[in-house]
Amino acid sequence: MKFTKAEKSWVMYDWANSAYGIVIVTAILPIYFKSVAQASGLAATTATAYWGYANSVGTLIISLLAPLLGAIADYQGYKKKLFNFFNLVAITATFMLTFVPASAWQWLLIIFVISTVGYAGANIFYDGFLTDVATPERLDRVSAQGYSMGYLGGVIPFVIIMLLQLTKGFGVLSATGIVKFGFIMTTLWWIIFSIPLMKNVTQQHFLPPVTQPISAAWHRVVATFKTVWRDKNIVWFLAAYFFYIDGVDTIFKMATAVGSDFGLSMTHLMLILLLVQAIAVPFSILFGRLAQRIGTKYAIGIALGIYVVICIWGYFMQRELDFWILAFLVGTAQGGIQALSRSHYAKIIPSEKANEYFGIYNIFGKFSAIIGPAMFGIFTQLTGQTRIGILSLVLLFVVGSLLFIKVPRIEKS
């Protein structure tokens, strides 16, 4: 299937912000933060727990804002402006990380939280643009292509960072210098590849403008929440999504911190993350095609089963090979479950209120993400064992799967 100019431009934003997800959130910042925090006297498990708490704070902020922001964006002329604002906040905060002193681990967490709010906020409107660029029968494939390009786009800056790590900065950059170079490279990558969306994607579905958009949006949010609870298609999906996407996000955010606790070197962690990215590219596309063959519900169900295996496998990990196997499994399911969740939701909501409904989608997805990292941190701190923190996440996938059984099946597109 050939993609339109608008679809390609929309997909490219996944390519643009992917460097933040893989280089900053997963690769260099958690490891850099832990090294700085431990040098300041924090225990390794305490530093890991603080990283989890910082992720929870960032998601709490955007979760509270998401429904209102989404409702405002549905009015004509607001979606692109709000997208540009939050995108700029995220990019600026990422660049500011470059100037944080090596000993100021508290400031690393604060600026990271700001960048997370900007990143997640921009994604509310990015997700909402999906219904503007794709017709209902193309949603699964376009959404999956976005995640696939995101993983592929993340590989390039990630490989550059990995080469710098392996060569010790080619004798020019120190370990800290490599980290700061990563912050700058991510900033530039994000700016450049955001341009296609800003130029070629426009809001096709919208509500007429009003004189007081914030007040009107708030009243719409209250009314929409009441409407949502009467729609079983949306209620059961969001209830299931609330739990299982929390587990997905927590595994993604805590991966390198967990690997570090298991004694893996920076080099090995970088190679393992590269494997996840490489595996996720074809499997994201594969899940999009699978959804067209067997239906989105069954394809998501397969991904949920893989994640249950991941949590159990994580508890029994003993060797480095076990971590490689875990990474492979994450790569097979991560992009697919995210892409198909987004496209499934886009199919069951009214297009003219896509941003408002995606605001609700984000409050379930992002607000739930407070639970996972916090639960992981608490179990890890109480037991002193990272593997217990990993195993605790299986509860999120089991509950999510049980609720997902109630989700009505949508006919294959």
C-alpha positions as CSV (number, residue, x, y, z in Angstrom):
1,M,0.0,0.0,0.0
2,K,1.3,3.4,-1.0
3,F,1.2,6.2,1.6
4,T,0.0,9.7,0.9
5,K,2.2,12.8,1.4
6,A,0.2,13.6,4.6
7,E,0.6,10.1,5.9
8,K,4.3,10.1,5.2
9,S,4.7,13.4,6.9
10,W,2.8,12.2,9.9
11,V,4.9,9.0,10.1
12,M,8.1,11.1,10.0
13,Y,7.3,12.6,13.4
14,D,7.7,9.2,14.9
15,W,11.1,9.2,13.3
16,A,11.8,12.7,14.7
17,N,11.0,12.1,18.4
18,S,12.3,8.6,18.5
19,A,15.8,9.8,19.3
20,Y,14.4,11.2,22.6
21,G,12.8,7.9,23.4
22,I,15.8,5.7,22.8
23,V,18.8,7.9,23.3
24,I,17.6,10.0,26.2
25,V,14.9,8.1,28.1
26,T,16.2,4.6,27.6
27,A,19.9,4.7,26.8
28,I,22.2,7.5,28.1
29,L,20.2,9.6,30.7
30,P,19.1,6.8,33.1
31,I,22.7,5.4,33.1
32,Y,24.2,8.8,33.4
33,F,21.8,9.8,36.2
34,K,22.6,6.6,38.1
35,S,26.4,7.2,37.8
36,V,26.0,10.8,39.0
37,A,23.6,9.9,41.8
38,Q,25.8,7.0,43.1
39,A,28.9,9.3,43.0
40,S,26.9,11.6,45.2
41,G,26.3,8.8,47.8
42,L,23.0,7.2,46.7
43,A,22.7,3.4,46.7
44,A,22.2,1.8,43.2
45,T,18.7,0.6,44.0
46,T,17.7,4.0,45.5
47,A,18.9,5.8,42.3
48,T,16.8,3.3,40.3
49,A,13.8,4.0,42.4
50,Y,14.2,7.8,42.1
51,W,14.4,7.4,38.3
52,G,11.1,5.5,38.5
53,Y,9.5,8.2,40.7
54,A,10.6,11.0,38.2
55,N,8.9,9.1,35.4
56,S,5.8,8.9,37.5
57,V,5.8,12.7,38.3
58,G,6.1,13.6,34.6
59,T,3.2,11.3,33.6
60,L,1.0,12.6,36.4
61,I,1.4,16.2,35.2
62,I,0.5,15.4,31.6
63,S,-2.3,13.0,32.6
64,L,-4.1,15.8,34.5
65,L,-3.7,18.2,31.5
66,A,-4.4,15.7,28.7
67,P,-8.3,15.8,28.5
68,L,-8.6,19.6,28.6
69,L,-5.7,20.0,26.1
70,G,-7.3,17.5,23.7
71,A,-10.7,19.2,23.9
72,I,-9.2,22.6,23.1
73,A,-7.3,21.1,20.2
74,D,-10.5,20.0,18.6
75,Y,-11.5,23.6,17.9
76,Q,-10.4,24.8,14.5
77,G,-6.9,26.3,14.5
78,Y,-5.7,25.0,17.8
79,K,-4.3,21.6,17.2
80,K,-1.2,22.6,15.3
81,K,-0.5,25.5,17.7
82,L,-0.6,23.3,20.8
83,F,1.4,20.6,19.0
84,N,4.1,23.2,18.2
85,F,4.2,24.5,21.8
86,F,4.6,21.2,23.5
87,N,7.1,20.0,20.9
88,L,9.2,23.2,21.5
89,V,9.0,22.7,25.3
90,A,10.3,19.1,24.9
91,I,13.1,20.0,22.5
92,T,14.2,23.0,24.6
93,A,14.3,21.0,27.8
94,T,16.3,18.2,26.1
95,F,18.8,20.8,25.0
96,M,19.0,22.3,28.5
97,L,20.2,18.9,29.9
98,T,23.5,19.7,28.2
99,F,24.2,22.5,30.7
100,V,23.4,20.6,34.0
101,P,26.6,20.2,36.1
102,A,27.7,16.6,36.4
103,S,27.1,16.6,40.2
104,A,23.6,18.0,40.1
105,W,21.5,14.8,39.8
106,Q,18.4,16.6,41.2
107,W,18.4,19.1,38.3
108,L,18.8,16.2,35.8
109,L,15.5,14.8,37.2
110,I,13.7,18.1,37.2
111,I,14.6,19.0,33.6
112,F,13.9,15.4,32.5
113,V,10.4,15.7,34.0
114,I,9.8,18.9,32.0
115,S,11.0,17.3,28.8
116,T,8.7,14.3,29.5
117,V,5.7,16.6,29.8
118,G,6.5,18.3,26.5
119,Y,7.2,15.0,24.8
120,A,3.9,13.4,26.0
121,G,1.9,16.6,25.4
122,A,3.0,16.8,21.8
123,N,2.1,13.2,21.3
124,I,-1.5,13.9,22.3
125,F,-1.9,16.0,19.2
126,Y,0.3,13.8,17.1
127,D,-2.0,10.9,17.8
128,G,-5.0,13.0,17.2
129,F,-3.6,13.9,13.7
130,L,-3.9,10.2,12.8
131,T,-7.6,10.5,12.0
132,D,-6.8,13.6,9.8
133,V,-4.2,11.8,7.6
134,A,-5.7,8.3,7.3
135,T,-9.1,6.8,6.4
136,P,-10.6,4.2,8.8
137,E,-9.5,1.2,6.7
138,R,-5.9,2.5,6.6
139,L,-5.5,3.3,10.3
140,D,-3.8,0.0,11.4
141,R,-1.2,0.1,8.6
142,V,-0.4,3.9,9.0
143,S,-0.2,3.7,12.8
144,A,2.1,0.6,12.6
145,Q,4.2,2.3,9.9
146,G,4.7,5.2,12.3
147,Y,6.0,3.0,15.1
148,S,8.2,1.1,12.6
149,M,9.7,4.3,11.3
150,G,10.1,5.5,14.9
151,Y,12.2,2.5,15.8
152,L,14.2,2.7,12.6
153,G,14.8,6.4,13.1
154,G,15.9,5.8,16.6
155,V,18.6,3.3,15.4
156,I,20.7,6.0,13.6
157,P,21.4,8.4,16.5
158,F,21.6,5.4,18.8
159,V,24.3,3.7,16.7
160,I,26.2,7.0,16.7
161,I,26.2,7.1,20.5
162,M,27.1,3.4,20.7
163,L,30.1,4.0,18.4
164,L,31.2,6.9,20.6
165,Q,30.9,4.7,23.6
166,L,32.9,1.8,22.0
167,T,35.7,4.1,20.7
168,K,35.8,6.2,23.9
169,G,34.7,9.3,22.0
170,F,37.4,8.6,19.3
171,G,39.8,10.0,21.8
172,V,38.2,13.4,21.7
173,L,35.1,13.1,23.9
174,S,35.1,12.0,27.6
175,A,32.3,9.9,28.9
176,T,30.4,13.0,30.1
177,G,31.1,14.6,26.7
178,I,29.5,11.7,24.9
179,V,26.4,12.1,27.0
180,K,26.2,15.9,26.3
181,F,26.8,15.2,22.6
182,G,23.8,12.8,22.8
183,F,21.6,15.6,24.2
184,I,22.6,18.0,21.4
185,M,22.2,15.5,18.6
186,T,18.8,14.5,19.9
187,T,17.7,18.1,19.9
188,L,18.8,18.7,16.3
189,W,17.3,15.4,15.1
190,W,14.0,16.3,16.7
191,I,13.8,19.8,15.2
192,I,14.8,18.8,11.6
193,F,12.4,15.8,11.2
194,S,9.5,17.6,12.8
195,I,9.3,19.9,9.8
196,P,7.3,17.6,7.4
197,L,4.5,17.3,9.9
198,M,4.4,21.0,10.6
199,K,4.4,21.8,6.8
200,N,2.2,19.0,5.3
201,V,-0.3,17.9,8.0
202,T,-3.4,19.9,8.7
203,Q,-6.5,19.5,10.8
204,Q,-9.2,18.0,8.6
205,H,-11.7,17.2,11.3
206,F,-12.6,20.0,13.8
207,L,-15.3,21.8,15.7
208,P,-16.2,25.4,14.9
209,P,-14.1,28.0,16.8
210,V,-15.6,29.5,19.9
211,T,-15.0,32.7,21.8
212,Q,-13.9,31.0,25.1
213,P,-12.2,27.8,24.1
214,I,-10.9,26.8,27.5
215,S,-14.3,27.2,29.3
216,A,-16.1,25.5,26.4
217,A,-13.5,22.7,26.3
218,W,-13.9,22.0,30.0
219,H,-17.7,21.6,29.7
220,R,-17.2,19.3,26.7
221,V,-14.7,17.2,28.7
222,V,-17.3,16.7,31.5
223,A,-20.0,15.8,29.0
224,T,-17.7,13.5,27.0
225,F,-16.7,11.6,30.1
226,K,-20.4,10.9,30.8
227,T,-20.8,9.8,27.2
228,V,-17.8,7.5,27.3
229,W,-19.1,5.6,30.2
230,R,-22.1,4.6,28.2
231,D,-20.1,3.3,25.3
232,K,-19.0,-0.3,26.1
233,N,-16.6,-0.4,23.1
234,I,-14.6,2.5,24.6
235,V,-15.0,1.6,28.3
236,W,-13.7,-1.9,28.2
237,F,-10.9,-0.9,25.9
238,L,-9.7,2.0,28.1
239,A,-10.0,-0.1,31.2
240,A,-7.8,-2.8,29.7
241,Y,-5.4,-0.3,28.2
242,F,-5.0,1.5,31.5
243,F,-3.3,-1.6,33.0
244,Y,-1.4,-3.2,30.1
245,I,0.1,-0.1,28.6
246,D,1.4,0.8,32.0
247,G,3.4,-2.4,32.0
248,V,4.7,-1.7,28.5
249,D,5.8,1.8,29.3
250,T,7.5,0.7,32.6
251,I,9.5,-2.0,30.9
252,F,10.6,0.5,28.3
253,K,11.6,3.2,30.8
254,M,13.3,1.0,33.3
255,A,15.2,-1.3,30.9
256,T,18.7,0.1,31.1
257,A,18.4,0.7,34.9
258,V,17.5,-2.9,35.3
259,G,20.3,-4.1,33.1
260,S,22.8,-2.0,35.1
261,D,21.6,-3.6,38.3
262,F,22.2,-7.0,36.7
263,G,25.8,-6.0,36.1
264,L,25.7,-5.4,32.4
265,S,28.2,-2.9,31.0
266,M,27.3,0.2,29.2
267,T,28.5,-1.4,25.9
268,H,26.3,-4.5,26.4
269,L,23.3,-2.4,27.3
270,M,23.7,-0.3,24.2
271,L,24.0,-3.4,22.0
272,I,20.9,-4.9,23.6
273,L,18.9,-1.7,23.1
274,L,20.0,-1.7,19.4
275,L,18.6,-5.2,19.1
276,V,15.3,-4.1,20.5
277,Q,15.1,-1.3,18.0
278,A,16.1,-3.5,15.1
279,I,13.6,-6.2,15.9
280,A,10.8,-3.7,16.5
281,V,11.0,-2.3,13.0
282,P,9.8,-5.4,11.1
283,F,7.6,-6.7,13.9
284,S,5.7,-3.3,14.1
285,I,4.8,-3.7,10.4
286,L,4.1,-7.4,10.9
287,F,1.5,-6.7,13.6
288,G,-0.1,-4.1,11.4
289,R,-0.6,-6.7,8.6
290,L,-1.6,-9.4,11.2
291,A,-4.4,-7.1,12.4
292,Q,-5.7,-6.9,8.9
293,R,-5.8,-10.7,8.7
294,I,-7.1,-11.8,12.1
295,G,-8.5,-8.5,13.5
296,T,-6.9,-5.9,15.8
297,K,-8.3,-7.5,19.0
298,Y,-6.6,-10.8,18.4
299,A,-3.3,-9.3,17.3
300,I,-3.2,-7.2,20.5
301,G,-4.0,-10.3,22.5
302,I,-0.9,-12.0,21.1
303,A,1.2,-9.1,22.1
304,L,-0.2,-9.3,25.7
305,G,0.7,-12.9,25.9
306,I,4.3,-12.1,24.9
307,Y,4.5,-9.5,27.7
308,V,3.3,-11.9,30.4
309,V,6.2,-14.2,29.3
310,I,8.6,-11.2,29.4
311,C,7.8,-10.5,33.1
312,I,8.1,-14.1,34.2
313,W,11.3,-14.5,32.2
314,G,12.7,-11.3,33.8
315,Y,12.3,-12.8,37.3
316,F,14.3,-15.9,36.4
317,M,17.1,-14.0,34.6
318,Q,20.6,-15.1,35.7
319,R,22.9,-14.8,32.7
320,E,23.6,-12.1,30.2
321,L,22.1,-14.4,27.5
322,D,18.8,-14.2,29.4
323,F,18.7,-10.5,29.1
324,W,19.3,-10.7,25.4
325,I,16.4,-13.1,25.1
326,L,14.3,-10.7,27.1
327,A,15.2,-7.8,24.8
328,F,14.3,-9.9,21.7
329,L,10.9,-10.6,23.1
330,V,10.3,-6.9,24.0
331,G,11.3,-6.0,20.4
332,T,8.7,-8.4,18.9
333,A,5.7,-7.0,20.9
334,Q,6.4,-3.4,21.9
335,G,5.8,-1.5,18.6
336,G,2.9,-3.8,17.7
337,I,0.9,-3.3,20.9
338,Q,1.4,0.4,20.9
339,A,0.5,0.9,17.2
340,L,-2.6,-1.3,17.3
341,S,-3.9,0.2,20.5
342,R,-3.7,3.6,18.9
343,S,-5.4,2.5,15.7
344,H,-8.1,0.4,17.5
345,Y,-9.0,3.5,19.6
346,A,-9.1,5.7,16.5
347,K,-11.6,3.4,14.9
348,I,-14.1,3.7,17.8
349,I,-14.1,7.4,18.4
350,P,-15.8,10.3,16.5
351,S,-13.2,11.9,14.1
352,E,-14.3,15.5,14.7
353,K,-13.5,15.0,18.5
354,A,-10.3,12.9,17.9
355,N,-8.1,15.2,20.1
356,E,-10.6,15.3,23.0
357,Y,-10.9,11.5,22.9
358,F,-7.2,11.0,22.6
359,G,-6.9,13.3,25.6
360,I,-8.9,10.7,27.5
361,Y,-6.8,8.0,25.9
362,N,-3.7,9.7,27.2
363,I,-5.1,10.2,30.7
364,F,-5.6,6.4,30.9
365,G,-2.3,5.7,29.2
366,K,-0.2,8.3,31.0
367,F,-1.9,8.4,34.3
368,S,-1.6,4.6,34.5
369,A,2.1,5.0,33.9
370,I,2.4,6.5,37.4
371,I,1.6,3.1,38.9
372,G,4.1,0.9,37.1
373,P,7.3,2.8,37.8
374,A,6.2,3.5,41.3
375,M,5.3,-0.1,41.9
376,F,8.6,-1.2,40.4
377,G,10.5,1.2,42.6
378,I,8.6,0.2,45.8
379,F,9.1,-3.5,45.3
380,T,12.7,-3.0,44.4
381,Q,13.4,-0.9,47.5
382,L,11.5,-3.1,49.9
383,T,13.1,-6.4,48.7
384,G,16.5,-5.0,47.5
385,Q,15.9,-7.2,44.4
386,T,15.3,-5.8,41.0
387,R,13.9,-9.1,39.8
388,I,11.0,-8.7,42.2
389,G,10.3,-5.3,40.7
390,I,10.1,-6.9,37.3
391,L,7.9,-9.7,38.4
392,S,5.4,-7.3,40.0
393,L,4.6,-5.9,36.5
394,V,3.0,-9.2,35.5
395,L,0.0,-8.1,37.5
396,L,-0.6,-5.2,35.1
397,F,-0.6,-7.5,32.1
398,V,-2.8,-10.1,33.7
399,V,-5.4,-7.6,34.8
400,G,-5.2,-5.9,31.4
401,S,-5.7,-9.2,29.6
402,L,-8.7,-10.2,31.6
403,L,-10.3,-6.8,31.0
404,F,-9.4,-7.0,27.3
405,I,-11.4,-10.2,26.9
406,K,-14.5,-8.0,27.2
407,V,-13.4,-5.6,24.4
408,P,-15.8,-6.1,21.5
409,R,-14.1,-7.3,18.3
410,I,-14.1,-4.8,15.4
411,E,-14.5,-6.3,11.9
412,K,-11.2,-6.7,10.0
413,S,-10.5,-3.6,7.9
